[in-house]
């Protein structure tokens, strides 16, 4: 319908009722047209043909589909084998590359280790050479050095130079065994400033010559008296000392504040004293209670042994021979045998005479002849029965 028709019909007076009647009146009856009908048999036959065609198609088409699937499967297995081979080859290549890389790394490490070893060996060789040179230099310096002991505290470097310059050119002089007046002051400062402990009575020194022969000549000053009561002891600073154990005596139970000259005077009766050495503490300078006396002759040692338990400054001094360390190390095994023998002899003597002492029996010689069986006569055999 048209909008105008409806709007026109709203007013009853203005518009007639004809248009509305047109809208709401009954429509014309539908016209039926006849259509030719189809046979049911044909439909069924067509449907059957279609089904048979579909089945035939499905039957015909199924085998190639299966063949295709099998071919696909076969191809996939071959492809798998190929892929596995390729993967194996790739892994082998990777392993070879890794091995080559590891070998290169090892070679680099070996080269670096060889370089470090060569550097270390060169460094150790250099240090060993340096140490060897230092030892040789020290030994040479010790041969040119002279130890001077039992010097008075008031002794100076000029006094020592005036004493030893006649033997050769002196390179240096060093004072030792100084006891500083205060604990805060070092020995070097005390030697320079002459700040020595009031109880200190003596010092030691080292005199270094430029030539070894000059140091050997300076040994002639051993035993010379520099000041009243101070006989100096001159010896080489090297390990090969001129001390002879056969001509020396060990002293024990000495007073701690004893002087070397007191020991010299005590043993001067036995013979000419070459040197006296009282072992002292480095920090305090007091004696440790023992020392050594070196004589010029071996005969003086026998006389000195008789002074055993003699009184020196209120103490009984113990005098003994100086034993060689090498012999003392060898002797322990040998010294036990005689003691064992003595003990056995004592045990044999302690046995009483009444005790029975047996004798060793001589073993009988075995005869090599074969033994014969003893046969008894029949008469005696019957009687025995």
C-alpha positions as a Markdown table, in Angstrom:
| # | Residue | x | y | z |
|---|---|---|---|---|
| 1 | Unk | 0.0 | 0.0 | 0.0 |
| 2 | Unk | 0.9 | 3.6 | -0.4 |
| 3 | Unk | 1.4 | 5.8 | 2.6 |
| 4 | Unk | -0.9 | 8.3 | 1.1 |
| 5 | Unk | -3.7 | 5.9 | 0.9 |
| 6 | Unk | -3.6 | 5.3 | 4.6 |
| 7 | Unk | -3.1 | 8.9 | 5.6 |
| 8 | Unk | -6.0 | 9.8 | 3.4 |
| 9 | Unk | -8.2 | 7.4 | 5.0 |
| 10 | Unk | -7.7 | 8.8 | 8.5 |
| 11 | Unk | -10.3 | 11.5 | 7.9 |
| 12 | Unk | -13.7 | 10.0 | 7.3 |
| 13 | Unk | -15.2 | 13.1 | 5.8 |
| 14 | Unk | -12.4 | 14.0 | 3.6 |
| 15 | Unk | -11.7 | 10.7 | 2.0 |
| 16 | Unk | -14.0 | 8.0 | 0.7 |
| 17 | Unk | -14.0 | 4.4 | 2.1 |
| 18 | Unk | -13.1 | 2.9 | -1.2 |
| 19 | Unk | -9.3 | 2.8 | -0.8 |
| 20 | Unk | -9.5 | 1.0 | 2.6 |
| 21 | Unk | -11.9 | -1.5 | 1.1 |
| 22 | Unk | -9.3 | -2.2 | -1.5 |
| 23 | Unk | -6.7 | -2.9 | 1.1 |
| 24 | Unk | -8.7 | -5.2 | 3.3 |
| 25 | Unk | -10.9 | -7.0 | 0.7 |
| 26 | Unk | -10.3 | -10.7 | -0.1 |
| 27 | Unk | -7.6 | -11.6 | -2.7 |
| 28 | Unk | -8.3 | -13.4 | -5.8 |
| 29 | Unk | -8.1 | -17.2 | -5.6 |
| 30 | Unk | -4.8 | -18.8 | -6.6 |
| 31 | Unk | -4.6 | -20.4 | -10.0 |
| 32 | Unk | -3.3 | -24.0 | -10.0 |
| 33 | Unk | -1.2 | -25.3 | -12.9 |
| 34 | Unk | -0.9 | -29.0 | -13.6 |
| 35 | Unk | 2.7 | -30.4 | -13.5 |
| 36 | Unk | 3.4 | -33.8 | -15.2 |
| 37 | Unk | 4.1 | -36.4 | -12.4 |
| 38 | Unk | 7.3 | -38.6 | -12.5 |
| 39 | Unk | 7.3 | -42.4 | -12.1 |
| 40 | Unk | 8.5 | -43.7 | -8.8 |
| 41 | Unk | 10.1 | -46.7 | -10.6 |
| 42 | Unk | 12.3 | -44.4 | -12.6 |
| 43 | Unk | 13.4 | -42.6 | -9.5 |
| 44 | Unk | 14.3 | -45.8 | -7.8 |
| 45 | Unk | 16.2 | -47.0 | -10.8 |
| 46 | Unk | 18.1 | -43.7 | -11.1 |
| 47 | Unk | 18.9 | -43.8 | -7.4 |
| 48 | Unk | 20.1 | -47.5 | -7.8 |
| 49 | Unk | 22.2 | -46.5 | -10.8 |
| 50 | Unk | 23.7 | -43.7 | -8.9 |
| 51 | Unk | 24.5 | -46.0 | -5.9 |
| 52 | Unk | 26.0 | -48.6 | -8.2 |
| 53 | Unk | 28.1 | -45.9 | -10.0 |
| 54 | Unk | 29.3 | -44.6 | -6.6 |
| 55 | Unk | 30.2 | -48.1 | -5.5 |
| 56 | Unk | 32.0 | -48.8 | -8.7 |
| 57 | Unk | 33.9 | -45.6 | -8.5 |
| 58 | Unk | 34.8 | -46.3 | -4.9 |
| 59 | Unk | 35.9 | -49.8 | -5.8 |
| 60 | Unk | 37.9 | -48.6 | -8.8 |
| 61 | Unk | 39.4 | -45.7 | -7.0 |
| 62 | Unk | 40.4 | -47.5 | -3.7 |
| 63 | Unk | 43.4 | -49.5 | -5.0 |
| 64 | Unk | 45.4 | -46.5 | -6.4 |
| 65 | Unk | 44.7 | -44.7 | -3.1 |
| 66 | Unk | 46.2 | -47.6 | -1.2 |
| 67 | Unk | 49.2 | -47.8 | -3.5 |
| 68 | Unk | 49.7 | -44.1 | -3.1 |
| 69 | Unk | 49.7 | -44.6 | 0.7 |
| 70 | Unk | 52.2 | -47.5 | 0.6 |
| 71 | Unk | 54.4 | -45.5 | -1.8 |
| 72 | Unk | 54.3 | -42.6 | 0.6 |
| 73 | Unk | 55.2 | -44.9 | 3.5 |
| 74 | Unk | 58.0 | -46.4 | 1.5 |
| 75 | Unk | 59.3 | -43.0 | 0.6 |
| 76 | Unk | 59.1 | -41.8 | 4.2 |
| 77 | Unk | 61.2 | -44.8 | 5.4 |
| 78 | Unk | 63.8 | -44.2 | 2.8 |
| 79 | Unk | 63.8 | -40.5 | 3.6 |
| 80 | Unk | 64.2 | -41.5 | 7.3 |
| 81 | Unk | 67.2 | -43.6 | 6.5 |
| 82 | Unk | 68.7 | -40.9 | 4.4 |
| 83 | Unk | 68.0 | -38.3 | 7.1 |
| 84 | Unk | 69.5 | -40.6 | 9.7 |
| 85 | Unk | 72.6 | -41.1 | 7.6 |
| 86 | Unk | 72.9 | -37.4 | 7.0 |
| 87 | Unk | 72.5 | -36.8 | 10.7 |
| 88 | Unk | 75.1 | -39.4 | 11.5 |
| 89 | Unk | 77.5 | -37.8 | 9.0 |
| 90 | Unk | 76.8 | -34.4 | 10.4 |
| 91 | Unk | 77.4 | -35.7 | 13.9 |
| 92 | Unk | 80.6 | -37.3 | 12.8 |
| 93 | Unk | 81.7 | -34.0 | 11.2 |
| 94 | Unk | 80.8 | -32.2 | 14.3 |
| 95 | Unk | 82.8 | -34.7 | 16.4 |
| 96 | Unk | 85.8 | -34.3 | 14.1 |
| 97 | Unk | 85.5 | -30.6 | 14.4 |
| 98 | Unk | 85.3 | -30.8 | 18.2 |
| 99 | Unk | 88.3 | -33.2 | 18.3 |
| 100 | Unk | 90.3 | -30.8 | 16.1 |
| 101 | Unk | 89.3 | -27.9 | 18.2 |
| 102 | Unk | 90.2 | -29.8 | 21.4 |
| 103 | Unk | 93.6 | -30.9 | 19.9 |
| 104 | Unk | 94.3 | -27.3 | 19.0 |
| 105 | Unk | 93.4 | -26.2 | 22.5 |
| 106 | Unk | 95.6 | -28.9 | 24.0 |
| 107 | Unk | 98.5 | -27.9 | 21.7 |
| 108 | Unk | 98.1 | -24.3 | 22.8 |
| 109 | Unk | 98.0 | -25.4 | 26.5 |
| 110 | Unk | 101.1 | -27.5 | 26.0 |
| 111 | Unk | 102.8 | -24.7 | 24.3 |
| 112 | Unk | 101.9 | -22.3 | 27.1 |
| 113 | Unk | 102.9 | -24.8 | 29.7 |
| 114 | Unk | 106.2 | -25.3 | 27.9 |
| 115 | Unk | 106.7 | -21.6 | 27.8 |
| 116 | Unk | 105.9 | -21.2 | 31.5 |
| 117 | Unk | 108.1 | -24.1 | 32.4 |
| 118 | Unk | 110.9 | -22.7 | 30.4 |
| 119 | Unk | 110.3 | -19.3 | 32.1 |
| 120 | Unk | 110.2 | -21.0 | 35.5 |
| 121 | Unk | 113.2 | -23.1 | 34.8 |
| 122 | Unk | 115.1 | -20.1 | 33.6 |
| 123 | Unk | 114.0 | -18.1 | 36.7 |
| 124 | Unk | 114.9 | -21.0 | 39.0 |
| 125 | Unk | 118.1 | -21.5 | 37.1 |
| 126 | Unk | 118.8 | -17.8 | 37.4 |
| 127 | Unk | 117.9 | -17.8 | 41.1 |
| 128 | Unk | 120.0 | -20.9 | 41.7 |
| 129 | Unk | 122.9 | -19.3 | 39.9 |
| 130 | Unk | 122.5 | -16.2 | 41.9 |
| 131 | Unk | 122.4 | -18.2 | 45.1 |
| 132 | Unk | 125.4 | -20.1 | 44.1 |
| 133 | Unk | 127.3 | -16.9 | 43.3 |
| 134 | Unk | 126.2 | -15.4 | 46.6 |
| 135 | Unk | 127.4 | -18.4 | 48.5 |
| 136 | Unk | 130.7 | -18.3 | 46.7 |
| 137 | Unk | 131.0 | -14.6 | 47.3 |
| 138 | Unk | 130.1 | -15.1 | 51.0 |
| 139 | Unk | 132.7 | -17.9 | 51.4 |
| 140 | Unk | 135.3 | -15.8 | 49.7 |
| 141 | Unk | 134.4 | -12.9 | 52.0 |
| 142 | Unk | 134.6 | -15.2 | 55.1 |
| 143 | Unk | 138.1 | -16.3 | 54.1 |
| 144 | Unk | 139.1 | -12.6 | 54.0 |
| 145 | Unk | 137.4 | -11.9 | 57.4 |
| 146 | Unk | 139.0 | -12.2 | 60.8 |
| 147 | Unk | 137.0 | -12.5 | 64.1 |
| 148 | Unk | 138.4 | -10.5 | 67.0 |
| 149 | Unk | 137.0 | -11.4 | 70.5 |
| 150 | Unk | 137.4 | -10.2 | 74.0 |
| 151 | Unk | 137.8 | -6.5 | 73.1 |
| 152 | Unk | 137.3 | -3.8 | 75.7 |
| 153 | Unk | 134.1 | -1.7 | 75.4 |
| 154 | Unk | 136.3 | 1.4 | 74.9 |
| 155 | Unk | 137.9 | -0.1 | 71.8 |
| 156 | Unk | 137.3 | 1.9 | 68.6 |
| 157 | Unk | 137.7 | 1.3 | 64.9 |
| 158 | Unk | 140.9 | 3.4 | 64.8 |
| 159 | Unk | 142.5 | 1.1 | 67.4 |
| 160 | Unk | 141.8 | -2.0 | 65.4 |
| 161 | Unk | 143.0 | -0.4 | 62.2 |
| 162 | Unk | 146.3 | 0.6 | 63.8 |
| 163 | Unk | 146.6 | -3.0 | 65.1 |
| 164 | Unk | 145.9 | -4.8 | 61.8 |
| 165 | Unk | 146.9 | -2.4 | 59.1 |
| 166 | Unk | 150.5 | -3.7 | 59.1 |
| 167 | Unk | 149.2 | -7.1 | 57.6 |
| 168 | Unk | 147.4 | -5.6 | 54.7 |
| 169 | Unk | 144.7 | -3.2 | 53.4 |
| 170 | Unk | 141.5 | -3.3 | 55.5 |
| 171 | Unk | 138.2 | -3.1 | 53.7 |
| 172 | Unk | 135.8 | -2.7 | 56.7 |
| 173 | Unk | 135.4 | -3.2 | 60.5 |
| 174 | Unk | 132.2 | -4.3 | 62.2 |
| 175 | Unk | 131.5 | -4.4 | 65.9 |
| 176 | Unk | 129.3 | -7.1 | 67.4 |
| 177 | Unk | 128.0 | -8.4 | 70.7 |
| 178 | Unk | 127.1 | -4.9 | 71.9 |
| 179 | Unk | 124.6 | -4.5 | 74.7 |
| 180 | Unk | 122.8 | -1.1 | 74.3 |
| 181 | Unk | 122.1 | 1.0 | 77.4 |
| 182 | Unk | 118.4 | 1.1 | 76.6 |
| 183 | Unk | 116.1 | -1.4 | 75.1 |
| 184 | Unk | 114.7 | 1.1 | 72.6 |
| 185 | Unk | 118.1 | 1.8 | 71.1 |
| 186 | Unk | 119.4 | -0.7 | 68.5 |
| 187 | Unk | 122.8 | -2.2 | 68.5 |
| 188 | Unk | 123.9 | -0.2 | 65.5 |
| 189 | Unk | 122.9 | 3.1 | 67.0 |
| 190 | Unk | 124.5 | 2.1 | 70.3 |
| 191 | Unk | 127.8 | 1.3 | 68.5 |
| 192 | Unk | 127.7 | 4.6 | 66.6 |
| 193 | Unk | 126.8 | 6.7 | 69.7 |
| 194 | Unk | 128.8 | 4.6 | 72.2 |
| 195 | Unk | 125.7 | 4.1 | 74.3 |
| 196 | Unk | 126.7 | 0.7 | 75.9 |
| 197 | Unk | 125.3 | -0.9 | 79.0 |
| 198 | Unk | 127.4 | -0.1 | 82.1 |
| 199 | Unk | 127.7 | -3.7 | 83.1 |
| 200 | Unk | 129.1 | -4.7 | 79.7 |
| 201 | Unk | 132.8 | -5.3 | 79.8 |
| 202 | Unk | 133.8 | -6.5 | 76.3 |
| 203 | Unk | 132.7 | -6.5 | 72.7 |
| 204 | Unk | 133.6 | -8.5 | 69.5 |
| 205 | Unk | 134.5 | -7.3 | 66.0 |
| 206 | Unk | 135.0 | -8.5 | 62.5 |
| 207 | Unk | 137.9 | -7.1 | 60.4 |
| 208 | Unk | 137.6 | -7.7 | 56.6 |
| 209 | Unk | 140.8 | -7.6 | 54.5 |
| 210 | Unk | 141.0 | -7.2 | 50.7 |
| 211 | Unk | 143.2 | -10.2 | 50.3 |
| 212 | Unk | 142.9 | -13.7 | 51.9 |
| 213 | Unk | 146.6 | -14.0 | 52.6 |
| 214 | Unk | 146.4 | -10.8 | 54.7 |
| 215 | Unk | 143.7 | -12.4 | 56.9 |
| 216 | Unk | 145.9 | -15.4 | 57.4 |
| 217 | Unk | 148.8 | -13.2 | 58.5 |
| 218 | Unk | 146.6 | -11.4 | 61.0 |
| 219 | Unk | 146.0 | -14.6 | 63.0 |
| 220 | Unk | 149.4 | -13.9 | 64.6 |
| 221 | Unk | 147.8 | -11.3 | 66.8 |
| 222 | Unk | 145.9 | -14.1 | 68.7 |
| 223 | Unk | 146.5 | -13.8 | 72.4 |
| 224 | Unk | 148.0 | -10.3 | 72.4 |
| 225 | Unk | 147.0 | -8.1 | 75.3 |
| 226 | Unk | 145.4 | -4.8 | 74.1 |
| 227 | Unk | 144.6 | -3.5 | 77.5 |
| 228 | Unk | 145.1 | -4.7 | 81.1 |
| 229 | Unk | 143.2 | -7.9 | 81.5 |
| 230 | Unk | 142.1 | -8.2 | 77.8 |
| 231 | Unk | 143.8 | -10.8 | 75.7 |
| 232 | Unk | 142.1 | -10.8 | 72.3 |
| 233 | Unk | 141.1 | -14.0 | 70.5 |
| 234 | Unk | 141.8 | -13.8 | 66.7 |
| 235 | Unk | 140.3 | -16.5 | 64.4 |
| 236 | Unk | 139.1 | -16.9 | 60.9 |
| 237 | Unk | 135.3 | -16.2 | 60.3 |
| 238 | Unk | 135.0 | -19.2 | 57.8 |
| 239 | Unk | 133.6 | -22.5 | 58.9 |
| 240 | Unk | 137.0 | -24.2 | 58.6 |
| 241 | Unk | 138.1 | -23.0 | 62.1 |
| 242 | Unk | 141.5 | -23.6 | 63.5 |
| 243 | Unk | 140.0 | -25.1 | 66.7 |
| 244 | Unk | 141.5 | -28.5 | 67.5 |
| 245 | Unk | 139.5 | -30.8 | 69.8 |
| 246 | Unk | 142.6 | -32.8 | 70.8 |
| 247 | Unk | 144.2 | -29.7 | 72.3 |
| 248 | Unk | 141.0 | -28.3 | 73.9 |
| 249 | Unk | 139.1 | -28.9 | 77.1 |
| 250 | Unk | 135.4 | -28.4 | 77.9 |
| 251 | Unk | 134.5 | -26.4 | 81.0 |
| 252 | Unk | 131.2 | -26.6 | 82.9 |
| 253 | Unk | 129.6 | -25.0 | 85.9 |
| 254 | Unk | 131.3 | -21.7 | 85.2 |
| 255 | Unk | 130.1 | -18.5 | 86.9 |
| 256 | Unk | 127.8 | -16.4 | 84.7 |
| 257 | Unk | 129.7 | -13.1 | 85.1 |
| 258 | Unk | 133.2 | -14.7 | 84.5 |
| 259 | Unk | 135.7 | -13.1 | 82.2 |
| 260 | Unk | 137.9 | -14.8 | 79.7 |
| 261 | Unk | 141.1 | -13.7 | 81.4 |
| 262 | Unk | 140.0 | -15.3 | 84.7 |
| 263 | Unk | 139.7 | -18.7 | 82.9 |
| 264 | Unk | 143.1 | -18.1 | 81.2 |
| 265 | Unk | 144.8 | -17.4 | 84.6 |
| 266 | Unk | 143.2 | -20.5 | 86.1 |
| 267 | Unk | 144.5 | -22.8 | 83.4 |
| 268 | Unk | 147.8 | -21.0 | 82.7 |
| 269 | Unk | 149.6 | -23.4 | 85.1 |
| 270 | Unk | 148.8 | -26.4 | 82.8 |
| 271 | Unk | 150.5 | -24.8 | 79.7 |
| 272 | Unk | 150.4 | -22.1 | 77.1 |
| 273 | Unk | 146.8 | -21.1 | 76.5 |
| 274 | Unk | 146.0 | -20.3 | 72.8 |
| 275 | Unk | 142.5 | -19.1 | 73.3 |
| 276 | Unk | 139.5 | -19.0 | 75.7 |
| 277 | Unk | 135.9 | -19.1 | 74.6 |
| 278 | Unk | 133.1 | -18.6 | 77.1 |
| 279 | Unk | 129.7 | -19.1 | 75.5 |
| 280 | Unk | 127.5 | -16.1 | 76.3 |
| 281 | Unk | 124.0 | -14.8 | 75.7 |
| 282 | Unk | 123.6 | -12.4 | 72.8 |
| 283 | Unk | 121.1 | -10.1 | 74.4 |
| 284 | Unk | 122.5 | -9.8 | 77.9 |
| 285 | Unk | 126.2 | -10.7 | 77.4 |
| 286 | Unk | 126.2 | -13.0 | 80.4 |
| 287 | Unk | 127.8 | -16.4 | 80.2 |
| 288 | Unk | 125.7 | -19.6 | 79.9 |
| 289 | Unk | 127.9 | -21.5 | 82.4 |
| 290 | Unk | 130.2 | -23.4 | 80.0 |
| 291 | Unk | 133.1 | -22.7 | 77.7 |
| 292 | Unk | 136.3 | -24.1 | 76.1 |
| 293 | Unk | 140.0 | -23.6 | 76.5 |
| 294 | Unk | 142.5 | -24.3 | 73.7 |
| 295 | Unk | 146.1 | -25.2 | 74.6 |
| 296 | Unk | 149.2 | -25.1 | 72.5 |
| 297 | Unk | 150.2 | -28.7 | 73.3 |
| 298 | Unk | 148.3 | -31.9 | 73.9 |
| 299 | Unk | 150.2 | -32.5 | 77.1 |
| 300 | Unk | 148.5 | -29.5 | 78.7 |
| 301 | Unk | 145.2 | -31.3 | 78.3 |
| 302 | Unk | 146.3 | -34.1 | 80.7 |
| 303 | Unk | 147.3 | -31.5 | 83.3 |
| 304 | Unk | 144.0 | -29.6 | 82.8 |
| 305 | Unk | 142.0 | -32.7 | 83.5 |
| 306 | Unk | 143.5 | -32.8 | 87.0 |
| 307 | Unk | 141.9 | -29.5 | 87.7 |
| 308 | Unk | 138.5 | -31.1 | 87.6 |
| 309 | Unk | 136.3 | -29.9 | 90.5 |
| 310 | Unk | 138.8 | -27.1 | 91.2 |
| 311 | Unk | 137.2 | -23.9 | 92.6 |
| 312 | Unk | 137.0 | -20.9 | 90.3 |
| 313 | Unk | 135.2 | -17.7 | 91.6 |
| 314 | Unk | 133.4 | -19.8 | 94.3 |
| 315 | Unk | 132.3 | -22.6 | 91.9 |
| 316 | Unk | 133.7 | -26.1 | 91.3 |
| 317 | Unk | 134.6 | -26.2 | 87.6 |
| 318 | Unk | 133.9 | -29.4 | 85.6 |
| 319 | Unk | 136.8 | -30.2 | 83.2 |
| 320 | Unk | 136.3 | -32.8 | 80.4 |
| 321 | Unk | 137.7 | -33.8 | 77.1 |
| 322 | Unk | 136.1 | -32.4 | 73.9 |
| 323 | Unk | 134.6 | -35.4 | 72.0 |
| 324 | Unk | 134.4 | -35.4 | 68.3 |
| 325 | Unk | 130.9 | -35.4 | 67.0 |
| 326 | Unk | 131.6 | -37.8 | 64.1 |
| 327 | Unk | 133.0 | -40.4 | 66.6 |
| 328 | Unk | 130.2 | -39.8 | 69.0 |
| 329 | Unk | 127.6 | -40.6 | 66.2 |
| 330 | Unk | 129.4 | -43.9 | 65.3 |
| 331 | Unk | 130.2 | -45.0 | 68.8 |
| 332 | Unk | 126.7 | -45.7 | 70.3 |
| 333 | Unk | 126.3 | -49.0 | 68.5 |
| 334 | Unk | 129.9 | -50.1 | 69.3 |
| 335 | Unk | 129.9 | -48.9 | 72.9 |
| 336 | Unk | 127.0 | -51.2 | 73.8 |
| 337 | Unk | 128.8 | -54.4 | 72.9 |
| 338 | Unk | 131.5 | -54.3 | 75.6 |
| 339 | Unk | 129.0 | -53.5 | 78.3 |
| 340 | Unk | 127.0 | -56.5 | 77.3 |
| 341 | Unk | 130.1 | -58.6 | 77.5 |
| 342 | Unk | 131.0 | -57.2 | 80.9 |
| 343 | Unk | 127.4 | -58.0 | 82.1 |
| 344 | Unk | 127.7 | -61.5 | 80.9 |
| 345 | Unk | 131.0 | -62.0 | 82.6 |
| 346 | Unk | 129.6 | -60.6 | 85.9 |
| 347 | Unk | 126.7 | -63.1 | 85.6 |
| 348 | Unk | 129.0 | -66.0 | 85.0 |
| 349 | Unk | 131.1 | -65.0 | 88.1 |
| 350 | Unk | 128.1 | -64.6 | 90.3 |
| 351 | Unk | 127.1 | -68.2 | 89.8 |
| 352 | Unk | 128.3 | -70.4 | 92.7 |
| 353 | Unk | 130.9 | -73.2 | 92.3 |
| 354 | Unk | 128.4 | -75.7 | 93.6 |
| 355 | Unk | 126.1 | -75.2 | 90.7 |
| 356 | Unk | 126.1 | -78.0 | 88.1 |
| 357 | Unk | 127.8 | -77.1 | 84.8 |
| 358 | Unk | 127.1 | -79.5 | 82.0 |
| 359 | Unk | 129.2 | -80.3 | 79.0 |
| 360 | Unk | 128.1 | -80.3 | 75.4 |
| 361 | Unk | 127.5 | -83.8 | 74.1 |
| 362 | Unk | 129.2 | -84.9 | 70.9 |
| 363 | Unk | 126.6 | -86.2 | 68.4 |
| 364 | Unk | 127.0 | -89.9 | 67.4 |
| 365 | Unk | 127.9 | -90.6 | 63.8 |
| 366 | Unk | 125.2 | -92.4 | 61.9 |
| 367 | Unk | 126.4 | -95.6 | 60.2 |
| 368 | Unk | 125.7 | -95.9 | 56.6 |
| 369 | Unk | 125.4 | -99.7 | 56.6 |
| 370 | Unk | 121.9 | -101.2 | 56.2 |
| 371 | Unk | 120.4 | -102.7 | 59.3 |
| 372 | Unk | 119.8 | -106.5 | 59.4 |
| 373 | Unk | 116.8 | -108.1 | 61.1 |
| 374 | Unk | 117.7 | -110.3 | 64.0 |
| 375 | Unk | 116.4 | -113.9 | 63.7 |
| 376 | Unk | 115.8 | -116.0 | 66.8 |
| 377 | Unk | 116.2 | -119.8 | 66.6 |
| 378 | Unk | 113.1 | -121.9 | 66.7 |
| 379 | Unk | 113.9 | -123.7 | 70.0 |
| 380 | Unk | 114.3 | -120.4 | 71.8 |
| 381 | Unk | 111.2 | -119.0 | 70.2 |
| 382 | Unk | 109.2 | -121.9 | 71.4 |
| 383 | Unk | 110.6 | -121.6 | 75.0 |
| 384 | Unk | 109.7 | -118.0 | 75.0 |
| 385 | Unk | 106.2 | -118.9 | 74.0 |
